[in-house]
Amino acid sequence: MKEATDVLRIVGIILLGIFVLAVGIPIVLTAAGIAVGILGILFGIAVLVIKLAVVIAICYLILVGIRAVLR
């Protein structure tokens, strides 16, 4: 009878491991997806700020050039 309880214990551990993998993997992948999404948003904001800085710099150079020509 001791062997039967050992077998049931091993089967229970295996089923528990499968359950943990079935529940844990989607949670980990979801957390990774959120992290990647946040990084993507931050990267997009950084690119937008750089584009805005370039537009402001070009406008400033145009205004300085016009001022220089008018003097």
N, CA, C and O atoms as a MOPAC input file, in Angstrom:
PM7 MOZYME 1SCF
protein

 N      0.81500 1    -1.19200 1     0.00000 1
 C      0.00000 1     0.00000 1     0.00000 1
 C      0.86100 1     1.25900 1     0.00000 1
 O      0.44100 1     2.30000 1    -0.50600 1
 N      2.06000 1     1.16800 1     0.56300 1
 C      2.95600 1     2.32200 1     0.60000 1
 C      3.34100 1     2.75600 1    -0.80200 1
 O      3.48900 1     3.95000 1    -1.06300 1
 N      3.50700 1     1.78900 1    -1.72000 1
 C      3.85500 1     2.13200 1    -3.09500 1
 C      2.72700 1     2.89900 1    -3.78200 1
 O      2.99300 1     3.79200 1    -4.58600 1
 N      1.49200 1     2.56900 1    -3.48000 1
 C      0.34200 1     3.24800 1    -4.08500 1
 C      0.29500 1     4.70400 1    -3.63100 1
 O      0.02500 1     5.59600 1    -4.43500 1
 N      0.55100 1     4.94500 1    -2.36600 1
 C      0.54000 1     6.33100 1    -1.88600 1
 C      1.69200 1     7.11900 1    -2.49800 1
 O      1.54500 1     8.30400 1    -2.79700 1
 N      2.84700 1     6.46000 1    -2.68700 1
 C      3.97400 1     7.13600 1    -3.33100 1
 C      3.64000 1     7.49400 1    -4.77400 1
 O      3.95900 1     8.58700 1    -5.24200 1
 N      2.99500 1     6.56400 1    -5.47500 1
 C      2.61800 1     6.81500 1    -6.86900 1
 C      1.61000 1     7.95300 1    -6.92800 1
 O      1.72500 1     8.83700 1    -7.77700 1
 N      0.61800 1     7.94100 1    -6.03100 1
 C     -0.37700 1     9.01800 1    -6.01300 1
 C      0.27500 1    10.36300 1    -5.68700 1
 O     -0.10300 1    11.39900 1    -6.23500 1
 N      1.25500 1    10.32800 1    -4.79200 1
 C      1.95800 1    11.57100 1    -4.45400 1
 C      2.71900 1    12.10400 1    -5.66500 1
 O      2.69500 1    13.30600 1    -5.93000 1
 N      3.39200 1    11.22500 1    -6.39600 1
 C      4.14200 1    11.64200 1    -7.58500 1
 C      3.19000 1    12.17100 1    -8.65400 1
 O      3.45800 1    13.19700 1    -9.28000 1
 N      2.08300 1    11.47000 1    -8.86000 1
 C      1.09400 1    11.93200 1    -9.84600 1
 C      0.53400 1    13.28700 1    -9.43400 1
 O      0.33700 1    14.15900 1   -10.27900 1
 N      0.28000 1    13.46800 1    -8.15800 1
 C     -0.22500 1    14.75600 1    -7.66700 1
 C      0.77200 1    15.88900 1    -7.88900 1
 O      0.39200 1    16.99400 1    -8.27400 1
 N      2.05000 1    15.60500 1    -7.64200 1
 C      3.08900 1    16.62300 1    -7.86300 1
 C      3.17200 1    16.97600 1    -9.34800 1
 O      3.30400 1    18.15000 1    -9.69600 1
 N      3.09800 1    15.97600 1   -10.22100 1
 C      3.15400 1    16.22300 1   -11.66400 1
 C      1.95000 1    17.06700 1   -12.10300 1
 O      2.10300 1    18.02100 1   -12.86600 1
 N      0.74900 1    16.71200 1   -11.61500 1
 C     -0.44400 1    17.49000 1   -11.96600 1
 C     -0.35800 1    18.91800 1   -11.43800 1
 O     -0.77600 1    19.86100 1   -12.11000 1
 N      0.18100 1    19.07300 1   -10.24100 1
 C      0.36100 1    20.41700 1    -9.69400 1
 C      1.34900 1    21.21800 1   -10.53400 1
 O      1.13200 1    22.40500 1   -10.77700 1
 N      2.42600 1    20.58700 1   -10.97900 1
 C      3.39300 1    21.26200 1   -11.84700 1
 C      2.77000 1    21.67900 1   -13.16900 1
 O      3.01900 1    22.78400 1   -13.65200 1
 N      1.95200 1    20.79400 1   -13.76500 1
 C      1.27100 1    21.14600 1   -15.02100 1
 C      0.31100 1    22.31300 1   -14.79200 1
 O      0.21900 1    23.21100 1   -15.62900 1
 N     -0.40100 1    22.30600 1   -13.67000 1
 C     -1.32600 1    23.39700 1   -13.36000 1
 C     -0.57500 1    24.72000 1   -13.19700 1
 O     -1.00200 1    25.75300 1   -13.71100 1
 N      0.54100 1    24.67500 1   -12.48100 1
 C      1.33500 1    25.89300 1   -12.28400 1
 C      1.83500 1    26.41900 1   -13.62400 1
 O      1.79800 1    27.62600 1   -13.86100 1
 N      2.29700 1    25.54200 1   -14.49900 1
 C      2.75300 1    25.97900 1   -15.82300 1
 C      1.59200 1    26.54200 1   -16.64400 1
 O      1.75600 1    27.55000 1   -17.33200 1
 N      0.42500 1    25.90400 1   -16.57800 1
 C     -0.72300 1    26.34700 1   -17.37400 1
 C     -1.22200 1    27.70300 1   -16.90600 1
 O     -1.70500 1    28.49400 1   -17.71600 1
 N     -1.11500 1    27.98200 1   -15.63100 1
 C     -1.58700 1    29.26400 1   -15.10000 1
 C     -0.45400 1    30.29300 1   -15.08600 1
 O     -0.69000 1    31.46900 1   -15.36200 1
 N      0.75800 1    29.87100 1   -14.77100 1
 C      1.87200 1    30.79800 1   -14.60100 1
 C      2.41400 1    31.36700 1   -15.89300 1
 O      2.74800 1    32.55000 1   -15.95000 1
 N      2.51000 1    30.55800 1   -16.92800 1
 C      3.08600 1    31.02600 1   -18.19000 1
 C      2.26500 1    32.16200 1   -18.80100 1
 O      2.85200 1    33.16800 1   -19.19900 1
 N      0.92800 1    32.05200 1   -18.89700 1
 C      0.17700 1    33.19700 1   -19.43600 1
 C      0.31700 1    34.46500 1   -18.59700 1
 O      0.34100 1    35.56800 1   -19.14400 1
 N      0.40900 1    34.31900 1   -17.28100 1
 C      0.57600 1    35.49400 1   -16.42000 1
 C      1.92400 1    36.15000 1   -16.68400 1
 O      2.00800 1    37.37400 1   -16.78600 1
 N      2.97600 1    35.35200 1   -16.79700 1
 C      4.31200 1    35.89500 1   -17.06600 1
 C      4.35200 1    36.55400 1   -18.43900 1
 O      4.93000 1    37.63100 1   -18.59200 1
 N      3.74400 1    35.91900 1   -19.43800 1
 C      3.73600 1    36.49400 1   -20.78100 1
 C      2.92700 1    37.79100 1   -20.82300 1
 O      3.29000 1    38.72800 1   -21.53400 1
 N      1.84300 1    37.84500 1   -20.07100 1
 C      1.05200 1    39.07300 1   -20.00300 1
 C      1.85600 1    40.19000 1   -19.35300 1
 O      1.83300 1    41.32700 1   -19.82400 1
 N      2.56300 1    39.87400 1   -18.27900 1
 C      3.39300 1    40.88300 1   -17.61500 1
 C      4.49900 1    41.36300 1   -18.55000 1
 O      4.80800 1    42.55400 1   -18.58400 1
 N      5.09100 1    40.44900 1   -19.30400 1
 C      6.13700 1    40.83800 1   -20.25500 1
 C      5.55000 1    41.71500 1   -21.35600 1
 O      6.18800 1    42.67200 1   -21.79600 1
 N      4.34300 1    41.39300 1   -21.80100 1
 C      3.68300 1    42.20100 1   -22.83300 1
 C      3.39900 1    43.60400 1   -22.34800 1
 O      3.55700 1    44.56700 1   -23.09900 1
 N      2.98300 1    43.73100 1   -21.10700 1
 C      2.72900 1    45.06100 1   -20.54200 1
 C      4.03900 1    45.83800 1   -20.45100 1
 O      4.08100 1    47.03100 1   -20.75300 1
 N      5.10200 1    45.16100 1   -20.03500 1
 C      6.40200 1    45.83500 1   -19.93200 1
 C      6.87500 1    46.29500 1   -21.30800 1
 O      7.38100 1    47.40800 1   -21.45400 1
 N      6.71000 1    45.44200 1   -22.31000 1
 C      7.11900 1    45.81300 1   -23.66600 1
 C      6.24800 1    46.95300 1   -24.17900 1
 O      6.73800 1    47.84900 1   -24.86600 1
 N      4.95500 1    46.92500 1   -23.84800 1
 C      4.06100 1    48.00700 1   -24.25100 1
 C      4.45700 1    49.33700 1   -23.63800 1
 O      4.42900 1    50.37200 1   -24.30400 1
 N      4.82500 1    49.30400 1   -22.36700 1
 C      5.25100 1    50.53300 1   -21.69200 1
 C      6.53800 1    51.06000 1   -22.32600 1
 O      6.68100 1    52.26200 1   -22.54900 1
 N      7.47200 1    50.15200 1   -22.61500 1
 C      8.71600 1    50.57400 1   -23.27000 1
 C      8.43500 1    51.15000 1   -24.65300 1
 O      9.07200 1    52.12100 1   -25.06300 1
 N      7.49000 1    50.55900 1   -25.37100 1
 C      7.11700 1    51.06600 1   -26.68300 1
 C      6.52600 1    52.46300 1   -26.60500 1
 O      6.82900 1    53.32400 1   -27.43200 1
 N      5.68000 1    52.68300 1   -25.60300 1
 C      5.08700 1    54.00500 1   -25.41600 1
 C      6.17300 1    55.02700 1   -25.07800 1
 O      6.17600 1    56.13000 1   -25.62600 1
 N      7.09000 1    54.67100 1   -24.18400 1
 C      8.17700 1    55.58700 1   -23.82900 1
 C      9.06500 1    55.88500 1   -25.03200 1
 O      9.49000 1    57.02500 1   -25.22100 1
 N      9.34700 1    54.87600 1   -25.84200 1
 C     10.15500 1    55.07200 1   -27.04100 1
 C      9.43200 1    55.99700 1   -28.01800 1
 O     10.05300 1    56.87000 1   -28.62400 1
 N      8.12100 1    55.80700 1   -28.17100 1
 C      7.33800 1    56.67800 1   -29.04800 1
 C      7.33900 1    58.11600 1   -28.57900 1
 O      7.45400 1    59.03700 1   -29.38800 1
 N      7.21100 1    58.31700 1   -27.26900 1
 C      7.24300 1    59.67500 1   -26.72100 1
 C      8.61400 1    60.30800 1   -26.95300 1
 O      8.70500 1    61.48800 1   -27.29000 1
 N      9.67700 1    59.52800 1   -26.77300 1
 C     11.02900 1    60.05100 1   -26.99700 1
 C     11.21500 1    60.47900 1   -28.45100 1
 O     11.78700 1    61.53600 1   -28.71700 1
 N     10.74200 1    59.67600 1   -29.38000 1
 C     10.84500 1    60.02300 1   -30.79900 1
 C     10.04000 1    61.28200 1   -31.09300 1
 O     10.48900 1    62.14300 1   -31.85000 1
 N      8.85700 1    61.39300 1   -30.50100 1
 C      8.01900 1    62.58000 1   -30.70100 1
 C      8.70600 1    63.84100 1   -30.17000 1
 O      8.65100 1    64.89100 1   -30.81000 1
 N      9.34500 1    63.74300 1   -29.01900 1
 C     10.04900 1    64.89400 1   -28.44400 1
 C     11.22000 1    65.29600 1   -29.33500 1
 O     11.46800 1    66.48600 1   -29.53200 1
 N     11.94000 1    64.31700 1   -29.87400 1
 C     13.06300 1    64.62900 1   -30.76700 1
 C     12.56300 1    65.31900 1   -32.03400 1
 O     13.17100 1    66.28600 1   -32.49300 1
 N     11.47000 1    64.83400 1   -32.59700 1
 C     10.90200 1    65.46500 1   -33.79400 1
 C     10.48100 1    66.89700 1   -33.49500 1
 O     10.72200 1    67.79700 1   -34.29900 1
 N      9.86000 1    67.10900 1   -32.35500 1
 C      9.43100 1    68.44500 1   -31.96100 1
 C     10.64000 1    69.37400 1   -31.80400 1
 O     10.59500 1    70.52900 1   -32.22600 1
 N     11.71500 1    68.87200 1   -31.20100 1
 C     12.92400 1    69.68000 1   -31.02700 1
 C     13.52600 1    70.05700 1   -32.37500 1
 O     14.00500 1    71.17800 1   -32.54900 1
 N     13.50600 1    69.13100 1   -33.32900 1
 C     14.04700 1    69.42500 1   -34.65700 1
 C     13.20700 1    70.49600 1   -35.34600 1
 O     13.75900 1    71.40700 1   -35.96400 1
 N     11.89000 1    70.40000 1   -35.24900 1
 C     11.01100 1    71.40700 1   -35.86400 1
 C     11.23900 1    72.77300 1   -35.23200 1
 O     11.30300 1    73.77700 1   -35.94200 1
 N     11.36100 1    72.82700 1   -33.91500 1
 C     11.60300 1    74.10600 1   -33.23200 1
 C     12.95400 1    74.68000 1   -33.65000 1
 O     13.06600 1    75.88600 1   -33.86900 1
 N     13.98400 1    73.83600 1   -33.76400 1
 C     15.30800 1    74.30400 1   -34.16900 1
 C     15.27800 1    74.85800 1   -35.59100 1
 O     15.89300 1    75.89000 1   -35.86300 1
 N     14.57800 1    74.19300 1   -36.49300 1
 C     14.48600 1    74.67700 1   -37.87000 1
 C     13.75200 1    76.01400 1   -37.91600 1
 O     14.18300 1    76.93100 1   -38.61500 1
 N     12.65400 1    76.13300 1   -37.18100 1
 C     11.91200 1    77.40500 1   -37.13500 1
 C     12.80300 1    78.52100 1   -36.57800 1
 O     12.77800 1    79.64300 1   -37.08200 1
 N     13.57300 1    78.21900 1   -35.56000 1
 C     14.46600 1    79.21600 1   -34.97500 1
 C     15.52300 1    79.65800 1   -35.98100 1
 O     15.80300 1    80.85100 1   -36.10100 1
 N     16.10500 1    78.71800 1   -36.69700 1
 C     17.11300 1    79.06600 1   -37.70000 1
 C     16.51500 1    79.91800 1   -38.82000 1
 O     17.15400 1    80.85400 1   -39.30200 1
 N     15.30200 1    79.59600 1   -39.22500 1
 C     14.63800 1    80.40000 1   -40.25700 1
 C     14.40600 1    81.82200 1   -39.75600 1
 O     14.65200 1    82.78800 1   -40.47800 1
 N     13.93100 1    81.94800 1   -38.51400 1
 C     13.68400 1    83.29000 1   -37.96000 1
 C     14.98800 1    84.07800 1   -37.82300 1
 O     15.01900 1    85.27100 1   -38.12800 1
 N     16.04800 1    83.44200 1   -37.37700 1
 C     17.34300 1    84.12700 1   -37.24900 1
 C     17.85500 1    84.53300 1   -38.62000 1
 O     18.41300 1    85.61900 1   -38.77200 1
 N     17.67600 1    83.68500 1   -39.61400 1
 C     18.09300 1    84.02900 1   -40.96400 1
 C     17.32000 1    85.20700 1   -41.52200 1
 O     17.90900 1    86.08500 1   -42.15200 1
 N     16.01900 1    85.24500 1   -41.30400 1
 C     15.20000 1    86.38600 1   -41.76000 1
 C     15.64300 1    87.66500 1   -41.06400 1
 O     15.75700 1    88.72000 1   -41.68800 1
 N     15.89100 1    87.55800 1   -39.76300 1
 C     16.33600 1    88.74000 1   -39.01500 1
 C     17.67100 1    89.26100 1   -39.53100 1
 O     17.87500 1    90.47000 1   -39.64300 1
 N     18.58100 1    88.33400 1   -39.84700 1
 C     19.89200 1    88.72700 1   -40.36200 1
 C     19.77700 1    89.40100 1   -41.73300 1
 O     20.49200 1    90.35900 1   -42.02700 1
 N     18.87200 1    88.88800 1   -42.55900 1
 C     18.69100 1    89.46300 1   -43.90000 1
 C     18.07100 1    90.86200 1   -43.79700 1
 O     18.42900 1    91.75000 1   -44.57100 1
 N     17.16200 1    91.06300 1   -42.86600 1
 C     16.48300 1    92.36200 1   -42.73800 1
 C     17.38700 1    93.42100 1   -42.14500 1
 O     17.10300 1    94.60800 1   -42.30300 1
 N     18.45100 1    93.05300 1   -41.47800 1
 C     19.35800 1    94.05200 1   -40.90000 1
 C     20.24100 1    94.49400 1   -41.96200 1
 O     21.10500 1    95.34100 1   -41.73500 1

